[in-house]
Amino acid sequence: MSKIFVVGGSGRVATDLIKDLVNAGHDVIAGARHPEKVWQNDHVTAFKLDLHSDVSEIAKQFNGANAIYFVAGSRGQDLLQTDAMGAVKTIQAADQVGIKRYIMLSSMYALQPEKWQDYPALAAITDYNIAKFFADDYLVSSTDLDYTIIQPALLTETPATGKVTFGEGQDTTNSIADVAQVLADVLNAPNTIKKVIMMRAGDTPIAEAIQQI
């Protein structure tokens, strides 16, 4: 059992992720702007987390955790301070308190700006992808954390399939439930450390796809 801190703990992906982590035997600390909206369970503790806070304040809340997930998103309302700098602050805070394992939810091709105009779904969220570019690039280039970055295609609320395709390809969609399962399953997959993983809907069972990375 580990104690896992989920940043953005009241969101759509976070809710499924937290359930998956609890089902896997972990205790979860969920940090959110609205902690009252976090899924309630005996193994889940919710705290108010303000990504506008100083790094030192965020680090205090991370103390005691074994791993950090960043699944926060402002839905276009606060791209600089939440999606970009908010992510950077949590990376710095994790480093400050010695938490090595850090898992980031990002966006398909976030680190390849030349691809954005090739896909209408990405072109429509260019500002978001710019924010994610800087957050992902900082994590990869400026830290020594044991990171995994998951870059899904367009998120949908369709039922879980339990199957994915990893790697580059035509931009399609991902079930939120499948994205959450991948996030949960890479936690204890050493072969995903220091990897940026693009994912789309597919035909390979999630556990098998992760094993093949």
C-alpha positions as semicolon CSV with decimal commas, in nm:
position;residue;x (nm);y (nm);z (nm)
1;M;0,000;0,000;0,000
2;S;0,119;0,350;-0,087
3;K;-0,007;0,697;-0,008
4;I;-0,079;0,874;-0,335
5;F;-0,142;1,248;-0,378
6;V;-0,376;1,337;-0,666
7;V;-0,361;1,702;-0,776
8;G;-0,691;1,808;-0,930
9;G;-0,876;1,548;-0,726
10;S;-1,232;1,651;-0,807
11;G;-1,211;1,633;-1,186
12;R;-1,354;1,377;-1,427
13;V;-1,032;1,181;-1,479
14;A;-0,936;1,216;-1,113
15;T;-1,261;1,061;-0,990
16;D;-1,205;0,742;-1,191
17;L;-0,833;0,745;-1,110
18;I;-0,895;0,768;-0,736
19;K;-1,140;0,478;-0,752
20;D;-0,882;0,271;-0,942
21;L;-0,607;0,355;-0,694
22;V;-0,826;0,264;-0,397
23;N;-0,926;-0,061;-0,567
24;A;-0,554;-0,135;-0,608
25;G;-0,507;-0,098;-0,232
26;H;-0,370;0,256;-0,205
27;D;-0,465;0,541;0,023
28;V;-0,531;0,864;-0,165
29;I;-0,489;1,227;-0,069
30;A;-0,690;1,438;-0,311
31;G;-0,600;1,804;-0,347
32;A;-0,865;2,016;-0,516
33;R;-1,006;2,367;-0,538
34;H;-1,336;2,216;-0,427
35;P;-1,250;1,928;-0,191
36;E;-1,618;1,875;-0,116
37;K;-1,655;1,743;-0,472
38;V;-1,393;1,470;-0,427
39;W;-1,522;1,112;-0,435
40;Q;-1,577;0,998;-0,077
41;N;-1,428;0,679;0,059
42;D;-1,259;0,564;0,380
43;H;-0,928;0,549;0,192
44;V;-0,957;0,900;0,048
45;T;-0,870;1,224;0,226
46;A;-0,960;1,550;0,055
47;F;-0,783;1,882;0,110
48;K;-0,815;2,223;-0,048
49;L;-0,520;2,279;-0,280
50;D;-0,458;2,617;-0,439
51;L;-0,216;2,601;-0,732
52;H;-0,172;2,977;-0,704
53;S;0,008;2,914;-0,373
54;D;0,385;2,920;-0,327
55;V;0,580;2,602;-0,394
56;S;0,665;2,574;-0,024
57;E;0,295;2,569;0,068
58;I;0,220;2,298;-0,187
59;A;0,520;2,098;-0,065
60;K;0,378;2,094;0,289
61;Q;0,068;1,917;0,160
62;F;0,278;1,662;-0,030
63;N;0,468;1,554;0,280
64;G;0,420;1,184;0,349
65;A;0,307;1,089;-0,001
66;N;0,488;0,825;-0,204
67;A;0,384;0,949;-0,547
68;I;0,219;1,248;-0,712
69;Y;-0,038;1,257;-0,991
70;F;-0,110;1,581;-1,175
71;V;-0,452;1,555;-1,338
72;A;-0,567;1,913;-1,277
73;G;-0,708;2,123;-1,556
74;S;-0,873;2,461;-1,575
75;R;-1,079;2,383;-1,888
76;G;-0,934;2,694;-2,047
77;Q;-1,015;2,927;-1,759
78;D;-0,671;2,954;-1,596
79;L;-0,422;2,804;-1,840
80;L;-0,111;2,986;-1,722
81;Q;-0,148;2,951;-1,346
82;T;-0,308;2,605;-1,336
83;D;-0,224;2,401;-1,645
84;A;0,127;2,542;-1,695
85;M;0,274;2,703;-1,383
86;G;0,054;2,504;-1,147
87;A;0,202;2,185;-1,286
88;V;0,556;2,325;-1,260
89;K;0,498;2,420;-0,896
90;T;0,386;2,068;-0,809
91;I;0,693;1,926;-0,982
92;Q;0,915;2,159;-0,781
93;A;0,726;2,074;-0,461
94;A;0,767;1,701;-0,520
95;D;1,139;1,753;-0,569
96;Q;1,156;1,971;-0,258
97;V;1,015;1,698;-0,031
98;G;1,196;1,411;-0,203
99;I;0,905;1,242;-0,380
100;K;1,052;1,081;-0,691
101;R;0,750;0,924;-0,861
102;Y;0,548;1,178;-1,058
103;I;0,277;1,099;-1,314
104;M;0,143;1,371;-1,543
105;L;-0,178;1,374;-1,745
106;S;-0,110;1,571;-2,060
107;S;-0,241;1,592;-2,418
108;M;-0,164;1,410;-2,741
109;Y;0,141;1,557;-2,917
110;A;0,184;1,822;-2,645
111;L;0,561;1,811;-2,698
112;Q;0,532;1,824;-3,078
113;P;0,381;2,164;-3,168
114;E;0,440;2,099;-3,537
115;K;0,164;1,835;-3,520
116;W;-0,111;2,052;-3,370
117;Q;-0,242;2,197;-3,694
118;D;-0,258;1,852;-3,850
119;Y;-0,554;1,751;-3,635
120;P;-0,867;1,967;-3,593
121;A;-0,923;1,844;-3,238
122;L;-0,574;1,964;-3,139
123;A;-0,593;2,288;-3,334
124;A;-0,907;2,372;-3,138
125;I;-0,719;2,356;-2,806
126;T;-0,393;2,522;-2,908
127;D;-0,370;2,741;-2,597
128;Y;-0,416;2,437;-2,375
129;N;-0,149;2,248;-2,565
130;I;0,090;2,541;-2,526
131;A;0,040;2,524;-2,149
132;K;0,094;2,148;-2,150
133;F;0,403;2,184;-2,371
134;F;0,576;2,398;-2,111
135;A;0,468;2,175;-1,821
136;D;0,575;1,854;-1,995
137;D;0,900;2,003;-2,119
138;Y;0,989;2,125;-1,771
139;L;0,924;1,781;-1,626
140;V;1,137;1,608;-1,888
141;S;1,420;1,862;-1,920
142;S;1,457;2,029;-1,583
143;T;1,406;1,757;-1,321
144;D;1,538;1,418;-1,220
145;L;1,200;1,284;-1,109
146;D;1,085;0,935;-1,203
147;Y;0,816;1,073;-1,428
148;T;0,564;0,918;-1,661
149;I;0,367;1,146;-1,892
150;I;0,043;1,015;-2,038
151;Q;-0,072;1,202;-2,350
152;P;-0,422;1,088;-2,448
153;A;-0,629;1,190;-2,745
154;L;-0,966;1,361;-2,703
155;L;-1,135;1,254;-2,379
156;T;-1,487;1,118;-2,397
157;E;-1,737;0,996;-2,140
158;T;-1,799;0,672;-2,327
159;P;-1,783;0,344;-2,129
160;A;-1,449;0,187;-2,051
161;T;-1,315;-0,057;-2,308
162;G;-1,011;-0,176;-2,114
163;K;-0,813;-0,154;-2,439
164;V;-0,579;0,107;-2,588
165;T;-0,318;0,181;-2,852
166;F;0,006;0,349;-2,746
167;G;0,226;0,561;-2,971
168;E;0,179;0,807;-3,251
169;G;-0,107;0,773;-3,492
170;Q;-0,423;0,932;-3,618
171;D;-0,585;1,141;-3,349
172;T;-0,896;0,959;-3,226
173;T;-1,048;0,944;-2,880
174;N;-1,002;0,791;-2,536
175;S;-1,259;0,693;-2,279
176;I;-1,194;0,884;-1,957
177;A;-1,224;0,554;-1,770
178;D;-0,952;0,398;-1,987
179;V;-0,722;0,696;-1,936
180;A;-0,771;0,672;-1,560
181;Q;-0,691;0,300;-1,566
182;V;-0,370;0,359;-1,760
183;L;-0,268;0,632;-1,515
184;A;-0,331;0,400;-1,221
185;D;-0,155;0,102;-1,377
186;V;0,168;0,282;-1,473
187;L;0,230;0,373;-1,108
188;N;0,412;0,047;-1,036
189;A;0,540;-0,018;-1,388
190;P;0,915;0,060;-1,384
191;N;0,932;0,036;-1,764
192;T;0,719;0,351;-1,790
193;I;0,960;0,568;-1,590
194;K;1,111;0,854;-1,794
195;K;0,863;0,781;-2,073
196;V;0,615;1,000;-2,261
197;I;0,328;0,774;-2,365
198;M;0,074;0,877;-2,627
199;M;-0,248;0,680;-2,614
200;R;-0,559;0,636;-2,824
201;A;-0,853;0,400;-2,833
202;G;-0,736;0,061;-2,951
203;D;-0,749;-0,316;-2,933
204;T;-0,472;-0,407;-2,687
205;P;-0,568;-0,479;-2,325
206;I;-0,428;-0,206;-2,099
207;A;-0,211;-0,438;-1,888
208;E;-0,059;-0,594;-2,200
209;A;0,000;-0,256;-2,364
210;I;0,183;-0,127;-2,057
211;Q;0,393;-0,441;-2,037
212;Q;0,503;-0,388;-2,399
213;I;0,629;-0,030;-2,349
